[in-house]
Amino acid sequence: MRRQAALTASPEPRYHGSTNAISRTTENIAVWNTDRKLELERQSMLLELAMGRLKRLSGRLFSGAT
């Protein structure tokens, strides 16, 4: 699940202050989403590896080979 920041656009122009600045909260959410995606990809790779090993092992068990 990805996190999202709740953003509300203001119709007023910002004459003073940073126009394109992002908040620390938005920054933290972006980092969390990136880290989470990498972690899920790593877990998926490990699951595929484990499933492949189980498939080979079950094939040997049911064929009677040791």
N, C-alpha and C positions, 0 to 999 in steps of 0.2 A: 504494500500500500504506500502510495506517495503522499507526502505532506504538501499542503498548499497554504500559502499566506492569504489571508482575507484582505483584499485591496479594495479601497473605495476611492474612485477618482474624484477629484475636486474640480468643479467647473471654474474656479477662480485661478487666474494666472499667478505664478509665483515669481514676483519681481525680486524678492530678497530671499536668499537661501539657495541651497543646492537643488536644482531642478531634477536631475536624474539620479539622485542619491537613493540608495536602498537602505533599509533599516538593518540592524544587527539580526533581528528575528528572521527577516527574509534571507539573509546571508546564511544563517544557521540551518534553515530549512533546505536551502540549495545544497549545502555540504552534506546534510543528513541523507537527502535523496540520492546523491551521487555515491556516498559510502554504502548505502543500503543496496543499491543496484549492483555494485561490485560484490558485496557479500552474498546476494542471492545468486549471482552468476557462479561464484565459487562453490556454493552449496549444490547448485545444479550439476556442476561438473563432477563433484565428489559423489553425488547420488548416481549419476550415469556410470561412473567407474565401479561403484559398489554393485549396481544392478548387472553390469557386464560380468563381473566376477561371480556373482551368484548364478547367473545363467550358465556359465561354463561349469561351475561346481555341480549344479543340479543335473546337467547333462551327463557328467561323469558318474554321479550317484545312481541315476536311473539306467545307465547302460551297463552297470556292473563293473566298470573299470575302476582301478584304484590309483 
